[in-house]
Amino acid sequence: MDNLLSISEAAALLKVHTETLRRWDNEKILTAIRINERGDRRYRESDLQEFMKINSKLIKYEQKIIYKGYEIEWYDNAGFKSMQANFGLIGKLVVKSKEIDFVGFAFTVSALTLFSRTDQEEGVDDLAVKKIKEYIDKNKIGDGDIYTFEFIGNAFIEIQNPNWWESKYSKALVGGLRIEASHSCPIDSKDTGWRVILTFKSKNGGVWLSTPFGPKNDHIEYFVWIDSKELVSKGYPNTAKGAEVLAVEFGINRFNEAKDRSGNSSITEIREKNSAFINGQWIKDSLLPERI
């Protein structure tokens, strides 16, 4: 006689959440048998076994991967999807733990790459998960960070602030504090330089909020000016996104060198609110050239 499983038992068999089964039932993807006046859900074990054979990928993208205390799951439960205005695919995953609320990973693969990999045994979704595990192993993830990758030479390579990623560029400084490029623009029509506004963000009740800095906590925005020649000499593209990467890199270094009496990095020890990268060096506030 075919076993009837409860929704919890069915979820354990498929390794998905009970809410996933409720959604699949409502969407007629996997219909449950209703019993008693309350309408409790039950599932035939044979039906579940058949469903697993036919819908392995659907189940795979609904499952949480537990790895070294972290939960890894697909952001939209769909694996890789077509990118708007691009010939390729994008896959997004989320990582969580007891200490970390959210870390995002985004992976892109060009259409030509997909065609060339038709005979490859390992799929790009498995390679994406493998890359995340690599970052966990190396302790490279920070709360609130988003890591972006492109598939190059048969592997996923991290690309800082790529053109296809539209969210604001930011990086974790320490637990509960991060730095963000909140706005960027060229200083003239010829793109001879860039202005990037940096803000510090601290977590309050699970929300990242702008945080004042300086000895009196009276500064909100830190202005960074970058000469386009210096940007290119550092290997970054002469674009707003390239300027944001270099500005955030500067902000991280500035935070690390701003020590309090206890020797800890602190944004209250950042006294200026302007810096410029000109002639191979960073200069601050009153020393800034008149042309910027």
ChimeraX attribute file (.defattr): number of C-alpha atoms within 10 A of each C-alpha:
attribute: neighborCount
match mode: 1-to-1
recipient: residues
	/A:1	3
	/A:2	9
	/A:3	11
	/A:4	16
	/A:5	17
	/A:6	17
	/A:7	19
	/A:8	15
	/A:9	15
	/A:10	21
	/A:11	18
	/A:12	12
	/A:13	14
	/A:14	19
	/A:15	15
	/A:16	18
	/A:17	16
	/A:18	16
	/A:19	12
	/A:20	15
	/A:21	21
	/A:22	17
	/A:23	13
	/A:24	14
	/A:25	15
	/A:26	12
	/A:27	10
	/A:28	10
	/A:29	13
	/A:30	17
	/A:31	17
	/A:32	21
	/A:33	15
	/A:34	12
	/A:35	10
	/A:36	7
	/A:37	6
	/A:38	7
	/A:39	10
	/A:40	12
	/A:41	20
	/A:42	19
	/A:43	21
	/A:44	15
	/A:45	17
	/A:46	12
	/A:47	15
	/A:48	17
	/A:49	12
	/A:50	10
	/A:51	16
	/A:52	16
	/A:53	10
	/A:54	11
	/A:55	11
	/A:56	11
	/A:57	14
	/A:58	14
	/A:59	18
	/A:60	19
	/A:61	20
	/A:62	20
	/A:63	19
	/A:64	17
	/A:65	16
	/A:66	13
	/A:67	14
	/A:68	10
	/A:69	11
	/A:70	17
	/A:71	15
	/A:72	22
	/A:73	21
	/A:74	23
	/A:75	17
	/A:76	14
	/A:77	17
	/A:78	15
	/A:79	20
	/A:80	21
	/A:81	14
	/A:82	15
	/A:83	15
	/A:84	10
	/A:85	7
	/A:86	11
	/A:87	11
	/A:88	17
	/A:89	17
	/A:90	19
	/A:91	23
	/A:92	22
	/A:93	23
	/A:94	19
	/A:95	25
	/A:96	18
	/A:97	16
	/A:98	8
	/A:99	10
	/A:100	15
	/A:101	13
	/A:102	15
	/A:103	18
	/A:104	21
	/A:105	22
	/A:106	19
	/A:107	24
	/A:108	24
	/A:109	22
	/A:110	17
	/A:111	13
	/A:112	10
	/A:113	14
	/A:114	16
	/A:115	9
	/A:116	10
	/A:117	13
	/A:118	10
	/A:119	9
	/A:120	10
	/A:121	7
	/A:122	10
	/A:123	12
	/A:124	22
	/A:125	17
	/A:126	9
	/A:127	16
	/A:128	22
	/A:129	16
	/A:130	13
	/A:131	19
	/A:132	21
	/A:133	16
	/A:134	12
	/A:135	12
	/A:136	17
	/A:137	12
	/A:138	9
	/A:139	9
	/A:140	9
	/A:141	19
	/A:142	22
	/A:143	23
	/A:144	23
	/A:145	16
	/A:146	22
	/A:147	21
	/A:148	20
	/A:149	22
	/A:150	17
	/A:151	19
	/A:152	13
	/A:153	8
	/A:154	12
	/A:155	13
	/A:156	19
	/A:157	15
	/A:158	17
	/A:159	13
	/A:160	17
	/A:161	22
	/A:162	15
	/A:163	11
	/A:164	13
	/A:165	12
	/A:166	8
	/A:167	9
	/A:168	13
	/A:169	22
	/A:170	23
	/A:171	24
	/A:172	20
	/A:173	20
	/A:174	13
	/A:175	13
	/A:176	17
	/A:177	20
	/A:178	25
	/A:179	24
	/A:180	22
	/A:181	26
	/A:182	17
	/A:183	15
	/A:184	20
	/A:185	17
	/A:186	20
	/A:187	18
	/A:188	9
	/A:189	7
	/A:190	8
	/A:191	14
	/A:192	14
	/A:193	24
	/A:194	26
	/A:195	22
	/A:196	27
	/A:197	21
	/A:198	25
	/A:199	25
	/A:200	25
	/A:201	22
	/A:202	21
	/A:203	16
	/A:204	9
	/A:205	7
	/A:206	10
	/A:207	11
	/A:208	15
	/A:209	15
	/A:210	17
	/A:211	19
	/A:212	19
	/A:213	22
	/A:214	16
	/A:215	14
	/A:216	10
	/A:217	14
	/A:218	12
	/A:219	17
	/A:220	17
	/A:221	19
	/A:222	20
	/A:223	20
	/A:224	27
	/A:225	26
	/A:226	24
	/A:227	22
	/A:228	24
	/A:229	16
	/A:230	19
	/A:231	24
	/A:232	14
	/A:233	11
	/A:234	12
	/A:235	10
	/A:236	18
	/A:237	14
	/A:238	20
	/A:239	18
	/A:240	19
	/A:241	22
	/A:242	21
	/A:243	30
	/A:244	30
	/A:245	23
	/A:246	21
	/A:247	29
	/A:248	22
	/A:249	14
	/A:250	17
	/A:251	23
	/A:252	16
	/A:253	12
	/A:254	16
	/A:255	18
	/A:256	15
	/A:257	15
	/A:258	16
	/A:259	16
	/A:260	13
	/A:261	8
	/A:262	6
	/A:263	9
	/A:264	13
	/A:265	18
	/A:266	18
	/A:267	22
	/A:268	18
	/A:269	20
	/A:270	20
	/A:271	17
	/A:272	15
	/A:273	17
	/A:274	18
	/A:275	22
	/A:276	23
	/A:277	23
	/A:278	18
	/A:279	10
	/A:280	12
	/A:281	8
	/A:282	15
	/A:283	17
	/A:284	16
	/A:285	13
	/A:286	10
	/A:287	11
	/A:288	16
	/A:289	11
	/A:290	6
	/A:291	5
	/A:292	12
